Amino acid sequence: MQNKHCEIGAFVGNPNHRPPNVEEIRKYEHLTGRHLNSILFFWDWADGAFPLSDLHQVRYHDGYDTEISLHITWEPWKRAGVNDSSYSLSSIINGRHDAYIQQFARDCRDWSKVIRLRFAHEMIHFNNPETSGWYPWQDKPDKYVKAWQHIYRIFKTENAHNVEFVWAPMNYPTWLDVIPLYYPGKEYVDWLAIDGYNWGEDGQPGWPYDQNFNDLFYPMYHVFIEHPEIFGDKKIMISETATPKDNQFGGSKSLWIIDMFKCLKNQYSQVEAFYWFNAKKEKDWRVNSSPLSLAAFRKSIHDPYFTSHPKRKL
């Protein structure tokens, strides 16, 4: 299936516990010179109910007047680390959190616009429950699938049909004897997604090393598109990506960005959306970490293949 466009999305760097407001959206759009099609933000279950009231306030609502779609990364924890037991896949399956899930589904329904819901992303570490990853829901395939299906059924029961469920592993492992173990099933998923970052050469032997866009995404992308008997004919997105600032070991952020856009247009024709992670966190992932990287991003994203909802002037 050949797409004729790829949607522009981003995490614009807003703090946890709330969606981005209009100032943060505008700042990113002015920075890149393009409007956004979709906004990614992170919401853990301890953050509470769907932020419907915030989104209806003027300082939030005006930011979505271009029909920007919400993309919520919905995380069942309190951000207290891999041993966070505030919520668990077992307690979800057993119905302990049904009241919360039901209310969240109803509020999503009442937003009425499209919502992409990415539940418990990056669910595979090394497919070994004896090792610790970074999320408490990792490497528990049976429970993960049952919890996902339980949540999905609640959303359908609450008629939250505007919610599209996004299944998002990391870009590894790509083993076909492992990935399907975590897949909830064709009937429970609307989007296939991939998270992948270039961590950059640090001058030390071993990983992390400098990886280009194809290094990160080619293997998993082809697992998805070459196995519709497993995954179905689903929309595909790059749900998180970025590269760090230039370094003394030869990494060029501007060249990496130019290559990313070329790859998305010419080699990843089934990718319908991408999300840039615009924050200074583990590394400086921001598009404007240098004037060169910002110039490369602004020039590349102006290709009309990358789409937004341009109802306002920047």
C-alpha positions as CSV (number, residue, x, y, z in Angstrom):
1,M,0.0,0.0,0.0
2,Q,1.5,3.3,-1.2
3,N,0.7,6.4,0.9
4,K,0.8,9.8,-0.6
5,H,1.6,11.6,2.6
6,C,3.1,11.3,6.1
7,E,1.6,13.3,9.0
8,I,3.7,15.6,11.1
9,G,3.6,14.8,14.8
10,A,5.7,15.7,17.8
11,F,6.1,15.6,21.5
12,V,6.8,19.3,22.0
13,G,8.5,19.0,25.4
14,N,5.7,20.0,27.7
15,P,6.0,18.8,31.4
16,N,4.5,15.6,32.6
17,H,1.0,15.5,34.0
18,R,-0.7,17.7,31.4
19,P,-1.2,18.1,27.7
20,P,0.7,20.8,25.8
21,N,-0.9,24.2,25.9
22,V,-1.4,26.6,23.0
23,E,1.9,28.5,23.7
24,E,3.9,25.2,23.6
25,I,2.3,24.1,20.4
26,R,2.7,27.5,18.7
27,K,6.4,27.7,19.8
28,Y,7.2,24.3,18.2
29,E,5.2,25.2,15.0
30,H,7.0,28.5,14.7
31,L,10.3,26.8,15.3
32,T,9.9,24.2,12.5
33,G,7.8,26.4,10.2
34,R,5.0,23.8,9.8
35,H,1.8,23.1,11.6
36,L,1.4,19.9,13.5
37,N,-1.1,17.2,12.5
38,S,-0.9,15.4,15.9
39,I,0.4,16.0,19.4
40,L,2.0,13.3,21.6
41,F,1.9,13.6,25.3
42,F,2.5,11.2,28.2
43,W,-0.2,10.4,30.9
44,D,0.4,8.0,33.7
45,W,-2.6,6.5,35.5
46,A,-1.7,8.4,38.7
47,D,-2.2,11.6,36.7
48,G,-5.9,10.9,37.0
49,A,-8.8,11.3,34.6
50,F,-8.6,12.2,31.0
51,P,-7.8,16.0,31.0
52,L,-11.0,16.9,29.3
53,S,-11.5,20.2,31.3
54,D,-8.0,21.3,30.6
55,L,-8.4,20.7,26.9
56,H,-11.6,22.7,26.9
57,Q,-10.0,25.7,28.5
58,V,-9.1,28.5,26.1
59,R,-5.3,28.2,26.6
60,Y,-5.5,24.6,25.6
61,H,-8.4,24.4,23.2
62,D,-7.0,27.1,20.9
63,G,-4.0,24.9,20.3
64,Y,-6.2,22.2,18.7
65,D,-8.3,24.4,16.4
66,T,-6.5,23.0,13.4
67,E,-8.0,19.5,14.1
68,I,-4.8,18.4,15.6
69,S,-5.3,14.9,16.9
70,L,-4.3,13.8,20.4
71,H,-1.9,11.0,20.8
72,I,-1.8,9.9,24.4
73,T,0.9,7.6,25.7
74,W,-1.2,6.0,28.5
75,E,1.2,4.5,31.1
76,P,-0.1,2.2,34.0
77,W,2.3,3.4,36.7
78,K,3.4,6.4,38.8
79,R,6.7,6.9,37.1
80,A,8.4,5.3,40.1
81,G,10.8,3.0,38.1
82,V,10.8,-0.6,36.9
83,N,9.6,-1.8,40.3
84,D,6.7,0.5,40.5
85,S,3.8,-1.7,41.7
86,S,1.1,1.0,41.8
87,Y,-0.7,-0.7,39.0
88,S,0.0,-4.0,37.4
89,L,-1.1,-6.0,34.3
90,S,-2.6,-8.5,36.7
91,S,-4.7,-5.9,38.6
92,I,-5.9,-4.6,35.2
93,I,-6.9,-8.1,34.1
94,N,-8.7,-8.7,37.4
95,G,-10.8,-5.6,37.0
96,R,-9.4,-3.6,39.9
97,H,-9.1,-0.5,37.8
98,D,-12.3,-0.8,35.7
99,A,-13.9,2.3,37.1
100,Y,-10.9,4.4,36.1
101,I,-10.7,2.8,32.7
102,Q,-14.4,3.2,32.1
103,Q,-14.4,6.9,33.0
104,F,-11.3,7.5,30.9
105,A,-13.0,5.8,27.9
106,R,-16.2,8.0,28.4
107,D,-14.1,11.2,28.6
108,C,-12.2,10.2,25.4
109,R,-15.6,9.6,23.8
110,D,-16.8,13.0,24.8
111,W,-13.8,14.7,23.3
112,S,-15.3,13.3,20.0
113,K,-12.2,14.1,17.9
114,V,-9.8,11.3,17.0
115,I,-7.6,10.1,19.9
116,R,-4.6,7.8,19.4
117,L,-4.1,5.8,22.6
118,R,-0.7,4.2,23.0
119,F,-1.1,1.9,26.0
120,A,2.0,0.6,27.8
121,H,4.4,1.1,25.0
122,E,7.9,-0.5,24.6
123,M,6.5,-3.7,26.1
124,I,9.5,-5.9,25.1
125,H,12.9,-5.5,26.7
126,F,14.7,-8.8,26.1
127,N,11.7,-11.1,26.5
128,N,13.2,-12.2,29.7
129,P,11.2,-11.6,32.9
130,E,14.4,-12.1,35.0
131,T,16.0,-9.0,33.6
132,S,14.9,-5.4,34.4
133,G,14.0,-3.0,31.7
134,W,12.7,0.5,32.3
135,Y,8.9,-0.2,32.6
136,P,7.2,-2.6,35.0
137,W,4.9,-4.0,32.2
138,Q,7.9,-5.2,30.0
139,D,8.6,-8.9,29.2
140,K,5.2,-10.2,30.4
141,P,3.6,-11.3,27.1
142,D,0.6,-13.3,28.4
143,K,-0.5,-10.7,30.9
144,Y,0.2,-7.8,28.5
145,V,-2.1,-9.2,25.8
146,K,-4.9,-10.0,28.3
147,A,-4.6,-6.5,29.9
148,W,-4.7,-4.8,26.5
149,Q,-7.7,-6.8,25.4
150,H,-9.5,-6.1,28.6
151,I,-9.0,-2.3,28.2
152,Y,-10.0,-2.4,24.5
153,R,-13.3,-4.2,25.3
154,I,-14.1,-1.5,27.9
155,F,-13.5,1.3,25.4
156,K,-15.8,-0.4,22.9
157,T,-18.5,-1.0,25.5
158,E,-18.3,2.7,26.4
159,N,-18.7,3.6,22.7
160,A,-15.4,5.4,22.5
161,H,-15.2,4.6,18.8
162,N,-13.1,7.8,18.2
163,V,-10.1,6.1,20.0
164,E,-7.5,4.4,17.8
165,F,-5.3,1.9,19.7
166,V,-1.6,2.2,19.0
167,W,0.6,-0.9,19.6
168,A,4.2,0.4,19.9
169,P,7.2,-1.8,20.6
170,M,10.8,-0.5,20.4
171,N,12.7,-1.1,17.2
172,Y,14.2,-4.2,18.7
173,P,14.0,-7.2,19.1
174,T,12.7,-8.1,15.7
175,W,12.5,-11.9,16.3
176,L,9.4,-13.4,14.8
177,D,9.3,-16.0,17.5
178,V,9.0,-13.2,20.1
179,I,7.1,-10.2,18.7
180,P,3.8,-12.0,18.1
181,L,3.7,-13.1,21.7
182,Y,3.0,-9.5,22.7
183,Y,0.6,-8.7,19.9
184,P,-3.0,-8.3,21.2
185,G,-4.4,-9.5,17.8
186,K,-5.5,-7.8,14.6
187,E,-9.0,-7.0,15.9
188,Y,-7.6,-5.1,18.9
189,V,-5.1,-2.8,17.2
190,D,-5.5,0.2,14.8
191,W,-1.9,1.3,14.4
192,L,1.4,-0.4,14.4
193,A,4.1,1.8,15.8
194,I,7.9,1.8,16.3
195,D,10.0,3.8,18.8
196,G,13.6,4.3,18.0
197,Y,16.4,6.8,18.9
198,N,19.9,7.3,17.6
199,W,21.8,7.4,20.9
200,G,25.0,8.5,19.1
201,E,28.6,7.6,19.2
202,D,30.0,8.3,22.7
203,G,33.7,7.5,21.8
204,Q,33.6,4.2,23.8
205,P,33.6,0.7,22.4
206,G,30.3,-1.1,22.1
207,W,26.8,0.3,22.3
208,P,25.5,3.0,22.0
209,Y,26.9,3.7,18.5
210,D,25.8,6.1,15.8
211,Q,22.8,4.6,13.9
212,N,21.1,6.1,10.9
213,F,17.4,6.0,10.2
214,N,17.5,2.7,8.3
215,D,19.6,1.1,11.1
216,L,16.8,1.9,13.5
217,F,13.7,1.2,11.6
218,Y,14.2,-0.9,8.5
219,P,14.1,-4.3,10.3
220,M,10.9,-3.8,12.4
221,Y,9.2,-1.9,9.6
222,H,9.7,-4.9,7.3
223,V,8.6,-7.3,9.9
224,F,5.3,-5.4,10.0
225,I,4.7,-5.0,6.3
226,E,5.9,-8.5,5.3
227,H,3.7,-10.4,7.8
228,P,0.1,-9.2,7.4
229,E,-1.0,-12.8,8.4
230,I,0.2,-11.8,11.9
231,F,-0.3,-8.1,12.2
232,G,-3.0,-7.4,9.6
233,D,-3.2,-4.5,7.2
234,K,-2.7,-1.7,9.7
235,K,-1.6,1.9,9.6
236,I,2.0,2.3,10.6
237,M,3.7,5.2,12.5
238,I,7.1,6.2,13.9
239,S,5.8,7.0,17.4
240,E,9.0,8.4,18.8
241,T,12.3,9.3,17.2
242,A,15.2,11.8,17.5
243,T,19.0,12.0,17.3
244,P,21.3,13.9,19.7
245,K,23.3,17.0,18.9
246,D,26.6,16.8,16.9
247,N,29.6,15.5,18.8
248,Q,33.3,15.3,18.5
249,F,33.2,11.7,17.1
250,G,31.6,12.6,13.8
251,G,27.9,12.4,14.4
252,S,26.0,15.0,12.3
253,K,22.5,15.8,13.5
254,S,21.7,17.9,10.4
255,L,22.7,15.1,8.0
256,W,20.8,12.6,10.1
257,I,17.6,14.7,9.9
258,I,17.9,15.2,6.1
259,D,18.3,11.4,5.7
260,M,15.3,10.7,8.0
261,F,13.0,12.7,5.8
262,K,14.3,11.2,2.6
263,C,13.9,7.7,4.0
264,L,10.3,8.4,5.2
265,K,9.3,9.6,1.7
266,N,11.2,7.2,-0.4
267,Q,11.6,4.0,1.5
268,Y,8.9,3.9,4.2
269,S,5.8,4.5,2.0
270,Q,3.5,2.7,4.5
271,V,4.4,5.0,7.4
272,E,1.5,7.4,7.7
273,A,2.8,9.5,10.6
274,F,6.0,10.3,12.6
275,Y,6.6,12.0,15.9
276,W,9.7,13.9,16.8
277,F,10.6,13.8,20.5
278,N,11.5,17.5,21.0
279,A,13.0,17.5,24.5
280,K,16.3,17.8,26.3
281,K,16.2,14.6,28.4
282,E,18.7,11.8,28.2
283,K,20.4,13.8,25.4
284,D,19.5,17.0,23.6
285,W,16.9,15.6,21.2
286,R,15.5,19.0,20.3
287,V,15.4,20.1,16.6
288,N,17.1,23.3,17.6
289,S,20.0,21.9,19.5
290,S,22.1,23.7,16.9
291,P,21.4,26.2,14.1
292,L,22.4,23.6,11.5
293,S,20.0,20.9,12.8
294,L,17.1,23.4,12.9
295,A,17.8,24.6,9.4
296,A,17.9,21.0,8.1
297,F,14.6,20.2,9.9
298,R,12.9,23.3,8.6
299,K,14.0,22.7,5.0
300,S,13.2,19.0,5.0
301,I,9.7,19.3,6.6
302,H,8.6,21.7,4.0
303,D,8.3,18.9,1.5
304,P,4.5,18.7,0.8
305,Y,4.7,15.0,1.4
306,F,4.6,15.8,5.1
307,T,1.2,17.0,6.0
308,S,-0.5,19.1,8.7
309,H,-3.7,21.2,9.0
310,P,-2.6,24.7,7.8
311,K,-5.6,26.8,8.9
312,R,-3.5,29.6,10.5
313,K,-0.5,31.6,9.4
314,L,2.7,31.0,11.3
